[in-house]
Amino acid sequence: MPPRIAIKRAYEPLADGDGCWILVDRIWPRGLSTPDLRLDAWVKGVAPSTELREWFGHDPVEWTAFGKRYFAELDARPEAVEELLAACGARALTLVFAAKDADHSNAAALREYLRGRLAEGKS
């Protein structure tokens, strides 16, 4: 498990200490080219399903329900979670996303999920 898990919008610049940059959206961020992001990896498998993303629509009222549904999807895709963790090894991990609302993004929920795994002693 990485020593630190952060989140950052794809439109923000890479900074010292960001560590390994992993795009965790299913769709490429609008208006950005591959060189713009300088990603270490793009792990689409940890992104919410299209159906869940469209249902949620970044509505803060649905945040708790979104988290429960998203965590269930992640539990059903352990290989994708392992791919994400293996991509960075023991380096600091920055989950990169495109949504405007960082607090209610899939990256924020994924960070919570990964921290829960860490607390349970799962890698």
C-alpha positions in Angstrom: 0.0 0.0 0.0 1.3 3.5 -0.8 2.4 5.6 2.2 0.1 8.5 1.1 -3.0 8.6 -1.1 -3.9 12.0 -2.5 -6.4 13.2 -5.0 -5.9 15.9 -7.7 -7.9 17.2 -10.6 -6.4 16.4 -14.0 -6.3 20.1 -14.8 -4.0 21.0 -11.9 -0.2 20.9 -12.5 2.0 18.0 -11.3 3.8 19.0 -8.1 6.8 17.8 -6.2 5.6 15.1 -3.8 2.6 14.0 -5.9 4.4 10.7 -6.5 2.7 8.2 -8.8 -0.1 9.8 -11.0 -2.9 7.4 -11.8 -6.0 8.5 -13.8 -9.0 6.8 -12.2 -11.8 8.0 -14.6 -13.3 5.8 -17.3 -13.3 8.8 -19.7 -10.3 10.8 -20.7 -10.4 14.4 -19.3 -11.7 16.9 -21.9 -9.3 19.2 -23.5 -6.1 17.4 -22.3 -3.6 15.5 -24.3 -1.5 12.6 -23.2 1.6 14.7 -22.7 -0.4 17.2 -20.6 -1.1 14.7 -17.9 2.2 12.9 -17.7 0.5 9.9 -16.1 2.2 6.8 -14.7 -0.9 4.8 -15.5 -4.6 4.9 -16.4 -6.6 2.3 -14.5 -10.1 2.5 -16.0 -11.1 -0.7 -14.0 -11.4 1.2 -10.7 -13.7 3.9 -12.2 -17.4 3.7 -11.4 -19.5 1.9 -14.0 -21.1 4.2 -16.6 -24.5 3.4 -15.1 -23.4 4.3 -11.6 -21.7 7.5 -12.8 -24.7 8.6 -14.7 -27.1 7.8 -11.8 -24.9 9.8 -9.3 -24.4 12.8 -11.6 -22.1 14.3 -8.9 -25.2 15.1 -6.8 -23.9 15.6 -3.2 -27.3 14.5 -1.9 -26.6 11.0 -3.3 -23.0 10.9 -2.0 -23.5 8.3 0.7 -25.5 6.0 -1.6 -23.0 6.5 -4.3 -20.2 5.4 -2.0 -22.0 2.2 -1.0 -22.7 1.3 -4.6 -19.2 2.2 -5.7 -17.5 0.2 -2.9 -19.6 -2.8 -3.9 -18.4 -2.4 -7.5 -14.8 -2.2 -6.3 -15.3 -5.3 -4.1 -16.4 -7.1 -7.2 -13.3 -6.0 -9.1 -10.4 -6.9 -6.8 -8.1 -7.3 -9.8 -8.6 -3.7 -10.8 -7.8 -2.5 -7.3 -4.7 -4.7 -7.3 -3.6 -3.2 -10.7 -4.0 0.3 -9.3 -1.9 -0.5 -6.2 0.8 -2.4 -8.2 1.2 0.5 -10.6 2.9 2.6 -7.9 4.5 0.1 -5.6 5.4 1.8 -2.3 5.4 5.4 -3.8 3.0 8.1 -2.8 -0.2 7.7 -4.9 -2.2 10.6 -6.5 -5.6 9.6 -7.8 -6.2 11.9 -10.8 -9.8 12.8 -11.9 -11.6 15.3 -14.0 -14.8 16.2 -12.0 -15.1 19.8 -10.8 -16.3 18.8 -7.2 -13.3 17.1 -5.6 -15.2 16.3 -2.4 -17.8 14.4 -4.3 -15.6 12.7 -6.9 -15.0 9.1 -7.6 -11.3 9.8 -6.6 -12.4 10.9 -3.2 -14.5 7.8 -2.7 -11.8 5.6 -4.0 -9.3 7.2 -1.6 -11.7 6.4 1.2 -12.0 2.8 0.0 -8.2 2.3 -0.2 -7.7 3.8 3.2 -10.3 1.4 4.6 -8.4 -1.5 3.0 -5.2 -0.2 4.6 -6.8 0.0 8.0 -8.0 -3.6 7.6 -4.5 -4.7 6.7 -5.4 -5.6 3.2 -3.1 -4.7 0.3 
